[in-house]
Amino acid sequence: MNELNFNQISIFNLSFLSLIAKHKVRKVTVVILCGGDSLRFTNPIIPGHKVMATIAGKPLLLILINYFNNYGFTDFIICVKDSDSEIKTYFEELNLGFSVQVVKTGNDTPTGGRIKKIEALVNSSNFIVTYGDGLADIDLLALVKFHENNQLNATITAVQPMNQYGVLGIDSDQNVTSFLEKPRMKEWINGGFFVFKKAIFTLLKEDSILEKGPLETLSKQRQLKAFCHDGFWKSMDTYKDYEEMNKQLPKYKCFEAL
């Protein structure tokens, strides 16, 4: 019998640990918020909900769900407007082999309220919440582990996107010293991909805006950590974002088979 070298053993151990981690998250519920307005995205070329816009040949929302599933997640809840039949019909006709529930959570319900409305459907002590119009090459197992290790009520993924505008360097005499073409932001912003303990539900009401009262309260309570992600991240708010996402996504192998 051939002896295994150290590298082979290391790869085997890492693969085995990865399988254990994936099995562990199988029952972690993933909540995807798709109830927002698409006013900034209105374009006659792409009718319907923006999360169903085709990116690299498939609906954005399906790519997002399959990305989670590749990490082992199998329990999904999609929060939609009462008037939104497009998403519900699409996933009812699609057999993915795992659980995807499309839940109507009101036409004007804010983000926190939508999460509150699906409280009874969350099957795990920790659960993930993210926005349906954003993608990232986040290591989701590392995100969940980070949350569990900190033992706090909430984790938010922080990102530094590219600036939408070019930046001028100006000295104390108001001389222009440099031009930077759309550099990466120095500040961190909310990138979605939250992990919460069920304790979050005590902070939510049906009129709650997640990004205001609840997250601000968690921050004051020192119950909110930031998982800093410096890889690919893109949200799709405008038609320009749609065009950029279609150009960028093929460059990332992690999205190829999704």
N, C-alpha and C positions, 0 to 999 in steps of 0.2 A: 504493500500500500504506500502510495506517495505521501510524504510528510507535508503537512500544511505549513507554509512559512508564516511569519509574524503578520505580514500585511493581509494575507488571506484570512487569518483568524480575526484580525481587527475588523475587516470588512464584514465577516460573518456576524461578529458581535454587534456591530452597528446596525446591520440589517435586521437582526433578531430584536434588538431594542426598538427599532423603528416599527416593526410589526406589533410589538406589545403596545407602543404608544398609540398606534392607529386603532388597535382593538379597544383601547381605553376610551377614545373619543367617539366611538361609533354611536353612542347614545347621547352625546352632547348635542343639545338642540341648537340649531342655527336659525336665527330670526333675520329675515331680509326685508328691509323697509322699502316699499315701492308705492307709497301713497302720495308722494310729492307732486307738485304741479310741474308741468313741462313747458311753461310759458317761454323760457329762454331758449328752448330747444325747438320751437315750432318751425317746421320746414316741410313744404309740400312734397319733397322727395321721400321723406320718411314719415308716413302717417302712423298714428297710434302712439303707444307709450314708449318713451325713450329707452327703457330697459329692454325692450324687445327689438331695438334697432340692431341690424345685422353688423357684427364685427368679425372680420375674417371668416365670413360664411355662416356664422351662427348668431342667434340672439345673445346679446350681452348677458342677460340674466342666466341663460343656460351655461355660458362659459363660467360665470361666477360659481354656480352650483356645482358644476363638474370639477372645478378647481378645489372646492372644499371636499368633495367626494374622493378625490385622489389622495387626500390626507386621511381618509377613513370615516368622515362624517356621513351619516345616513339619515338624519332626522331634520327636516327643513320646514319652516313656516314662513310663507310669503304674505306680508301684510299689504293689502291693496285697498283702493277706494271701493265703496259700494257700487259705484257706476262703472267700475273697470271689469269688463268681461273678457278682454283679450288675453290677459295673463292666465286667468282661471281656465278658460277653454283650451289654451295651448298645453298646459300641464296635465289637464284631465285626459287629453288625447295622447300624451306621451308616456310610455312605460320606461322609466329609468331604472327600475329594480330596487328603489329605496323610497322612503316616505317623503313626499312633498305635499304639504297642505297649503292651499291658497285660501286665505281668510279675509273676508270683507270687514274692514275696521272703521268704516265711516268715510264720508267724502272730505270732510274738513278737519279730521282728527289730527292733532300734531304728533310728532314722533314719539314722545313719551306716552301719549295716550294710546297709540297703536300697540305699543309694547304691553301696556297695562291690560288691554283687551284680550291678549292671547295668553295671559298668565296661566290659566288652567291647562293650556296645551304644552307648556314647557315641562319636559320629562326628566331634566337633569338638574343637579344642584348648582352647577355652573353652566351658563349658556352664552352663546355668541350672538351679537347683534351687529349688523352692518347695513350699508346702503346699497340698493340694487343697481346704482348707476356708477359704481366704482370698482376698479380692479387693481390688484397689487400682487407682486410675487413674494408675499409674506410667507415665512415658515410658520404655518399655522400650529404645528405641534409645539414649536418653541414659544409661540404666543400663549398657548394654553398652559404650558409648564411654567412660564414666567408668572402668569396670574396665580396659579396654584402655590408656587413657592412664596409669593408675597403675602398670601392669606388675607388679602383685603377684599372689599366688596366689588371693586371695579378696576378694570384696566382699559385704557384707551390707546389705540395705535397712533403714534405721532409721526408725521412725515414732513419733509422739506421739499415741496414741489418747485419746479422751475418757475421763475418769475414770468409774468405775462408781458412784461415790458423790459426794454433795455435800460441799463442803469448808468447814470453819469457819476464819475468821480469829480468832486469839486473841492478845491483847497480853501484855506481861510481867506484868501483874497478873491474868491469867486472865479478863479481860473478853472476851466474844465481840464482835468488831468487824465481822464481815461473814459473809455466807452466799454461797457460790458453788455454783450448781447444776451439778454434774458438769462441771467445767472440763477443758480439755485438759491432759494430763499435761505436766509440765516435763521429765521424764526421757524418754530415748529407749529404745525397746524393739526387740527382734528382730521385724521385719515379714515375714520370709521373703524371697523374690525375691533369692536369692543368685546370684552369678556366680563360678565357680571355673575355675582352670586344672586340667589333668589331674594336676598335681603333688599335688592334694588326696588322690588315691587312696593315696599312700604313707602318709598319716596315718590311713587308715580300716581297720578290721577288721570282721568280721561282728558283733561285739558292741559296736561304737562307737555312742555317742550323739553325734550331730553337734554339738549345742549345748553339750556339755561338753568332753571332751578335745580333739577336733580344732580347734574354733574357739578354745578357750583357747590351744592351742599356736600357732596362726596369729597370735593377738594378741601373744603373747610374742615371736614371731619378727618382729614388725612387718610381717606379710604379710597383714593384714586391714584394709580400708578400709570406711567407712560411707557409703553413698549415702543422704543424708537426704531423705526424702519428706514433704512437709507437706500433701499433698492427701488425697483419700478413701482410707481403708484400713479394712477390717473383716474380722475372723475370726469363724467361726461355731462356737463351742464349746458353746453351750446353745440351748435352744428360744427363749429370749428373744432371743439373737443372730439366730436365724432370722427372727423377727418383725421385728426392727429392720432387717435386711438387705433384706427385702421392701419395707419402707417407704422406705428410703434409695436403693436402686438406681435406681428410675425417675427420680430427680432428676438423674442423670448421663448426659448424652447419649452418652458414649463406650461405654456398655453397652446402648444402645437396640436396636441391630440384632443383638445377640449371642444 
